[in-house]
Amino acid sequence: MSPANPFVIENLDTFDPDVVFLDGRDQVVVAVRITPVFGQIDLDLLCAVIDIANEREFALARESPFRDEWMLCVFEAFEED
């Protein structure tokens, strides 16, 4: 069995922000599950991923739904002034 892709986030238990939001990256693209149970939209996981990204100095730049159960998110590193 192959290891889980760190850029596909199905729950917080398997999400490793140290692997995804590395220093030196300008942009990160992740897929976050938004319909975990019976097709009901649940944005709690998405909000948690955004909060963690912000703590690590990445901002949500763009997002797009994918196949009714995923949200593709593009995070960009904060600009240094």
N, CA and C atoms as an extended XYZ file, in Angstrom:
243
Properties=species:S:1:pos:R:3:atomname:S:1:resname:S:1:resid:I:1 pbc="F F F"
N         0.842       -1.179        0.000 N   MET     1
C         0.000        0.000        0.000 CA  MET     1
C         0.885        1.238        0.000 C   MET     1
N         0.597        2.179       -0.878 N   SER     2
C         1.412        3.384       -0.978 CA  SER     2
C         1.018        4.389        0.107 C   SER     2
N         1.953        5.226        0.530 N   PRO     3
C         1.637        6.223        1.555 CA  PRO     3
C         0.663        7.262        1.015 C   PRO     3
N        -0.084        7.868        1.927 N   ALA     4
C        -1.064        8.889        1.534 CA  ALA     4
C        -0.352       10.116        0.986 C   ALA     4
N        -0.973       10.751        0.031 N   ASN     5
C        -0.443       11.980       -0.539 CA  ASN     5
C        -0.698       13.113        0.456 C   ASN     5
N         0.326       13.847        0.901 N   PRO     6
C         0.124       14.895        1.895 CA  PRO     6
C        -0.667       16.089        1.360 C   PRO     6
N        -0.843       16.176        0.047 N   PHE     7
C        -1.559       17.302       -0.550 CA  PHE     7
C        -3.035       16.999       -0.793 C   PHE     7
N        -3.472       15.816       -0.375 N   VAL     8
C        -4.881       15.424       -0.409 CA  VAL     8
C        -5.304       15.266        1.047 C   VAL     8
N        -6.115       16.203        1.525 N   ILE     9
C        -6.436       16.268        2.947 CA  ILE     9
C        -7.864       15.783        3.167 C   ILE     9
N        -7.971       14.606        3.777 N   GLU    10
C        -9.289       14.020        4.048 CA  GLU    10
C        -9.742       14.233        5.484 C   GLU    10
N        -8.788       14.418        6.393 N   ASN    11
C        -9.115       14.709        7.798 CA  ASN    11
C        -7.886       15.294        8.471 C   ASN    11
N        -8.084       15.896        9.641 N   LEU    12
C        -6.976       16.531       10.349 CA  LEU    12
C        -5.993       15.520       10.936 C   LEU    12
N        -6.446       14.303       11.188 N   ASP    13
C        -5.571       13.285       11.770 CA  ASP    13
C        -4.422       12.909       10.836 C   ASP    13
N        -4.669       12.928        9.540 N   THR    14
C        -3.630       12.540        8.583 CA  THR    14
C        -2.952       13.752        7.931 C   THR    14
N        -3.398       14.941        8.253 N   PHE    15
C        -2.841       16.168        7.672 CA  PHE    15
C        -1.540       16.530        8.391 C   PHE    15
N        -0.451       16.672        7.630 N   ASP    16
C         0.849       17.036        8.193 CA  ASP    16
C         1.282       18.385        7.625 C   ASP    16
N         0.956       19.481        8.325 N   PRO    17
C         1.288       20.809        7.810 CA  PRO    17
C         2.788       21.040        7.658 C   PRO    17
N         3.626       20.302        8.414 N   ASP    18
C         5.075       20.457        8.281 CA  ASP    18
C         5.569       20.008        6.910 C   ASP    18
N         4.863       19.081        6.294 N   VAL    19
C         5.238       18.595        4.966 CA  VAL    19
C         4.660       19.501        3.879 C   VAL    19
N         3.464       20.000        4.095 N   VAL    20
C         2.763       20.783        3.068 CA  VAL    20
C         3.252       22.226        3.015 C   VAL    20
N         3.300       22.891        4.161 N   PHE    21
C         3.632       24.319        4.203 CA  PHE    21
C         5.085       24.525        4.630 C   PHE    21
N         6.001       24.181        3.747 N   LEU    22
C         7.432       24.301        4.018 CA  LEU    22
C         7.919       25.732        3.776 C   LEU    22
N         8.878       26.163        4.592 N   ASP    23
C         9.537       27.444        4.344 CA  ASP    23
C        10.217       27.394        2.981 C   ASP    23
N        10.182       28.488        2.274 N   GLY    24
C        10.819       28.561        0.964 CA  GLY    24
C         9.870       28.305       -0.189 C   GLY    24
N         8.717       27.743        0.082 N   ARG    25
C         7.731       27.547       -0.988 CA  ARG    25
C         6.980       28.853       -1.219 C   ARG    25
N         6.712       29.149       -2.475 N   ASP    26
C         5.929       30.335       -2.816 CA  ASP    26
C         4.452       30.007       -2.940 C   ASP    26
N         4.153       28.770       -3.320 N   GLN    27
C         2.768       28.387       -3.586 CA  GLN    27
C         2.570       26.911       -3.246 C   GLN    27
N         1.376       26.593       -2.733 N   VAL    28
C         1.017       25.221       -2.392 CA  VAL    28
C        -0.403       24.971       -2.891 C   VAL    28
N        -0.616       23.830       -3.541 N   VAL    29
C        -1.951       23.446       -4.012 CA  VAL    29
C        -2.359       22.178       -3.259 C   VAL    29
N        -3.536       22.218       -2.628 N   VAL    30
C        -4.033       21.052       -1.899 CA  VAL    30
C        -5.492       20.796       -2.275 C   VAL    30
N        -5.913       19.559       -2.083 N   ALA    31
C        -7.319       19.183       -2.232 CA  ALA    31
C        -7.836       18.854       -0.833 C   ALA    31
N        -8.936       19.514       -0.438 N   VAL    32
C        -9.510       19.331        0.892 CA  VAL    32
C       -10.908       18.745        0.732 C   VAL    32
N       -11.178       17.650        1.437 N   ARG    33
C       -12.505       17.021        1.373 CA  ARG    33
C       -13.523       17.917        2.073 C   ARG    33
N       -14.643       18.195        1.376 N   ILE    34
C       -15.678       19.053        1.968 CA  ILE    34
C       -17.009       18.326        2.159 C   ILE    34
N       -17.128       17.098        1.687 N   THR    35
C       -18.369       16.324        1.892 CA  THR    35
C       -18.026       14.962        2.479 C   THR    35
N       -17.737       14.913        3.776 N   PRO    36
C       -17.303       13.647        4.361 CA  PRO    36
C       -18.412       12.621        4.600 C   PRO    36
N       -19.656       13.066        4.810 N   VAL    37
C       -20.712       12.131        5.187 CA  VAL    37
C       -21.988       12.427        4.411 C   VAL    37
N       -22.491       11.440        3.690 N   PHE    38
C       -23.791       11.502        3.030 CA  PHE    38
C       -24.001       12.754        2.179 C   PHE    38
N       -22.958       13.245        1.541 N   GLY    39
C       -23.091       14.371        0.632 CA  GLY    39
C       -23.370       15.706        1.290 C   GLY    39
N       -23.276       15.781        2.610 N   GLN    40
C       -23.498       17.037        3.319 CA  GLN    40
C       -22.208       17.858        3.305 C   GLN    40
N       -22.297       19.091        2.900 N   ILE    41
C       -21.110       19.949        2.886 CA  ILE    41
C       -20.719       20.282        4.320 C   ILE    41
N       -19.454       20.066        4.622 N   ASP    42
C       -18.896       20.365        5.938 CA  ASP    42
C       -17.614       21.157        5.712 C   ASP    42
N       -17.621       22.412        6.096 N   LEU    43
C       -16.475       23.283        5.849 CA  LEU    43
C       -15.527       23.371        7.038 C   LEU    43
N       -15.754       22.584        8.081 N   ASP    44
C       -14.886       22.628        9.261 CA  ASP    44
C       -13.443       22.274        8.912 C   ASP    44
N       -13.238       21.228        8.132 N   LEU    45
C       -11.888       20.821        7.752 CA  LEU    45
C       -11.229       21.906        6.904 C   LEU    45
N       -11.968       22.453        5.958 N   LEU    46
C       -11.430       23.517        5.114 CA  LEU    46
C       -11.005       24.712        5.962 C   LEU    46
N       -11.838       25.112        6.901 N   CYS    47
C       -11.506       26.243        7.782 CA  CYS    47
C       -10.256       25.949        8.613 C   CYS    47
N       -10.136       24.733        9.106 N   ALA    48
C        -8.958       24.358        9.896 CA  ALA    48
C        -7.685       24.415        9.059 C   ALA    48
N        -7.756       23.937        7.812 N   VAL    49
C        -6.586       23.978        6.929 CA  VAL    49
C        -6.208       25.425        6.626 C   VAL    49
N        -7.183       26.280        6.389 N   ILE    50
C        -6.899       27.697        6.126 CA  ILE    50
C        -6.258       28.348        7.346 C   ILE    50
N        -6.770       28.056        8.541 N   ASP    51
C        -6.187       28.612        9.770 CA  ASP    51
C        -4.738       28.181        9.948 C   ASP    51
N        -4.457       26.906        9.709 N   ILE    52
C        -3.092       26.395        9.833 CA  ILE    52
C        -2.183       27.045        8.792 C   ILE    52
N        -2.680       27.197        7.583 N   ALA    53
C        -1.897       27.852        6.530 CA  ALA    53
C        -1.569       29.287        6.926 C   ALA    53
N        -2.543       30.011        7.447 N   ASN    54
C        -2.315       31.392        7.869 CA  ASN    54
C        -1.271       31.470        8.981 C   ASN    54
N        -1.320       30.536        9.925 N   GLU    55
C        -0.328       30.493       10.998 CA  GLU    55
C         1.077       30.288       10.442 C   GLU    55
N         1.163       29.598        9.323 N   ARG    56
C         2.461       29.313        8.697 CA  ARG    56
C         2.779       30.303        7.573 C   ARG    56
N         2.060       31.407        7.568 N   GLU    57
C         2.283       32.525        6.646 CA  GLU    57
C         1.981       32.198        5.190 C   GLU    57
N         0.892       31.446        4.976 N   PHE    58
C         0.359       31.197        3.646 CA  PHE    58
C        -1.088       31.680        3.620 C   PHE    58
N        -1.454       32.377        2.558 N   ALA    59
C        -2.816       32.893        2.410 CA  ALA    59
C        -3.540       32.142        1.299 C   ALA    59
N        -4.840       31.933        1.490 N   LEU    60
C        -5.651       31.308        0.450 CA  LEU    60
C        -5.793       32.296       -0.700 C   LEU    60
N        -5.284       31.946       -1.868 N   ALA    61
C        -5.316       32.839       -3.029 CA  ALA    61
C        -6.489       32.516       -3.951 C   ALA    61
N        -6.763       31.221       -4.156 N   ARG    62
C        -7.849       30.787       -5.029 CA  ARG    62
C        -8.379       29.459       -4.539 C   ARG    62
N        -9.643       29.211       -4.864 N   GLU    63
C       -10.236       27.918       -4.552 CA  GLU    63
C       -11.247       27.576       -5.626 C   GLU    63
N       -11.477       26.275       -5.793 N   SER    64
C       -12.422       25.814       -6.792 CA  SER    64
C       -12.961       24.451       -6.384 C   SER    64
N       -14.279       24.257       -6.444 N   PRO    65
C       -14.821       22.928       -6.125 CA  PRO    65
C       -14.419       21.918       -7.202 C   PRO    65
N       -14.280       20.653       -6.776 N   PHE    66
C       -13.900       19.580       -7.682 CA  PHE    66
C       -14.714       18.347       -7.333 C   PHE    66
N       -15.508       17.871       -8.256 N   ARG    67
C       -16.312       16.645       -8.112 CA  ARG    67
C       -17.202       16.628       -6.880 C   ARG    67
N       -17.805       17.695       -6.512 N   ASP    68
C       -18.778       17.794       -5.424 CA  ASP    68
C       -18.260       17.422       -4.039 C   ASP    68
N       -17.089       16.844       -3.924 N   GLU    69
C       -16.635       16.448       -2.601 CA  GLU    69
C       -15.276       17.006       -2.213 C   GLU    69
N       -14.655       17.748       -3.092 N   TRP    70
C       -13.334       18.311       -2.835 CA  TRP    70
C       -13.323       19.799       -3.123 C   TRP    70
N       -12.454       20.511       -2.436 N   MET    71
C       -12.174       21.904       -2.737 CA  MET    71
C       -10.684       21.986       -3.037 C   MET    71
N       -10.356       22.409       -4.248 N   LEU    72
C        -8.956       22.619       -4.605 CA  LEU    72
C        -8.575       24.016       -4.130 C   LEU    72
N        -7.497       24.114       -3.373 N   CYS    73
C        -7.087       25.386       -2.779 CA  CYS    73
C        -5.659       25.706       -3.164 C   CYS    73
N        -5.441       26.941       -3.576 N   VAL    74
C        -4.110       27.440       -3.884 CA  VAL    74
C        -3.729       28.425       -2.786 C   VAL    74
N        -2.669       28.111       -2.071 N   PHE    75
C        -2.156       28.984       -1.022 CA  PHE    75
C        -0.869       29.629       -1.513 C   PHE    75
N        -0.695       30.911       -1.227 N   GLU    76
C         0.529       31.616       -1.588 CA  GLU    76
C         1.176       32.163       -0.335 C   GLU    76
N         2.503       32.124       -0.315 N   ALA    77
C         3.255       32.633        0.838 CA  ALA    77
C         3.027       34.130        0.956 C   ALA    77
N         2.997       34.610        2.206 N   PHE    78
C         2.853       36.043        2.444 CA  PHE    78
C         4.042       36.756        1.809 C   PHE    78
N         3.773       37.895        1.238 N   GLU    79
C         4.833       38.711        0.643 CA  GLU    79
C         5.633       39.390        1.744 C   GLU    79
N         6.944       39.372        1.610 N   GLU    80
C         7.792       40.088        2.557 CA  GLU    80
C         8.007       41.490        2.064 C   GLU    80
N         7.866       42.455        2.958 N   ASP    81
C         8.076       43.860        2.569 CA  ASP    81
C         9.447       44.328        2.976 C   ASP    81
